[in-house]
């Protein structure tokens, strides 16, 4: 079985195959994957890896596999972008930020909020590559404690993240109390 030997940038002359993964599928630790041309390989890393930080993988046979973002159902947002981006970020939602629009994945609750904030929204299908986490690396992991939920407090409390909007903790909350 082929395995990933390293994550790396790709160049056009070194490209052989590619794999198309949605946003959730680009966050991995261990999984059997298949390239778009049918080549199976094992992705097995010691820790969770955000493939958005990389363009490709080298397999044990020397094949370079380019990582491509899949087309997903998105919401295109236009309007007062700084204000809208603040509200989206306040909800720890992955968001692609462009000069004239914001893109998020479909979410009826956020769509209702955005309409209330007078955003112009329309539904599109496009690759989703949201802004990375702090300092442009990794992911905005949202409110997640990870797999271990035994961390000394329950999630029934709420507090404000600013803007007067209470935040009720769901499964996992990544900030300290």
N, C-alpha and C positions, 0 to 999 in steps of 0.2 A: 504494500500500500504506500502510495506517495504521501509525503508529509511536508509541511511548511518548514523550511530551514531558516528563513529570515523574512522580515518585513522590510520593504525598500521602496524608493521612488522608481517609477518606470520611465523609460525613454521609448520613443517610437520605434527605434531600431531593435530594441530588445523585447518588444511585445510579441507574445505568442498567443495567449489565450486570455479570456476575461471571465469574470464572475459578476453577475448583477445581483445586488442585495439591497433590500429596502433599509430604511434608517435603523429599525430595530435589529435587522439581520447583520448590520455592520458592527455590532457590539458583541464580541465573542470571547470565550475562553477555550472551550473544547467542543468541536462539532465536525461531523463528516460533511464535507461540502462537495459540490459538483460544479465544474466550470460550465459556461454556456455552451461549450462544445462536448460536454459529456464526460470529462475527465474527473474521476473521484480522487479526493485527497483528504487527509486528516489535518485539521487545524487544531493544534494542541499547544497552548501557551501556559506558562506558570501562573499568570494572572489575567484578569479580564482586559481585553484589548479593544480600543476604539479604532476600528479600521478607517474612520474618516481622517485620522492623522497620517495615513499611509496611502500610497497609490497602488501598491502591488505587493506580491508575495513571490518568493522564489521557492519552488518545490524541490524535493530531494533529487529529482532527475535533471535539475537545471532549468526547467520550464519557468518562465515568468508569467504570472497571472495578474492582470490588471483588475483592480477593484472598481466597479462602476455602480453609481447609485441608480436604483430602480425608479421607475415612474410610479408616483403615488398620488392619491387623491388629496389635494391641498386646497387651502383657502388663500387667495391672493387678497391682500389688504392694502388699500390706499386711503389717504386722508392725512390727518395730522400725525405723521409717522413718529415723531419723538414721543408724543403723548401715548399713542397706541402701543409703541414698543415698550414703554414703561409699564403699562398695564399687563401686557403679555408676559414680560419678564417677571413682574410681581407674582405671577402665577406659575413661575418656574417651568414655562413651556418652551420647548425647543422652537427656534424661530430663525428663518433665513432672512437676513437684513440686506436689502439692496437699496440703491440710490432713490428709487421711486416707488418701492413697494416692500411689504413684508410678506413672508410665506410661513404658514403653519399647517400642520395636519388637521384634517377635518375634526371638529369638536363642537357639538351643538351648543354647549354651555358657553364656550368662548365666543362662538359666532353671535350668540344673543348679546353678550357683553359688548362686543365690537359694534354691533348695530346700535346699541344704546349710546355708545361713544361716537356715533355718527360716522363710522368708518364705511367706506365703500368696499364691499366684499364681493368676490365672485369665485366660483369653483373652477379649478383647473386640474389638470393631470400633468405632473412634471417631476423630475428628479428632486429629491429633498435633501439638501445639504445645509443644515442649520449652522448658525454661528457656534463655534467651539466654546468650551468652558473658559474659566478664568485664564487670562493671558493667552487666549487663542488656542489652547491645547485641551484635548479631551472633550468631554461632554458636560453639558449642564445636566447633572444627574437628578435634579429636582429634589423632592422630599423623600429620600430613600435611605434607610439605615442599612440597607443590604440584607442578606439572607438572615442574619441573626436579629431577632426582634426582642431578645432579652436584654434590654438596655436601661432598665430602672424607671421607666415611666410609660404610661399608656398614651393612646392617641386620641382620647376623648376631649382634651382641652383645646382651647383656641387662643390665639393672640393676634395682634395686628402687625402686618408687614408694612404699614404706612398706607396713606391714602384712605384710611378709615375702613379698609376691608379686612374683616377677620379672616384668619387662615385656620382651618380645621385640619388637623393632621390626619392623613390617610395612612395606608400601609407604608411606613417608613418616613422619617423626617431627618434630613441631613444636617440640621444645625443644632447647636448646643442650647440647652435650657438651663 
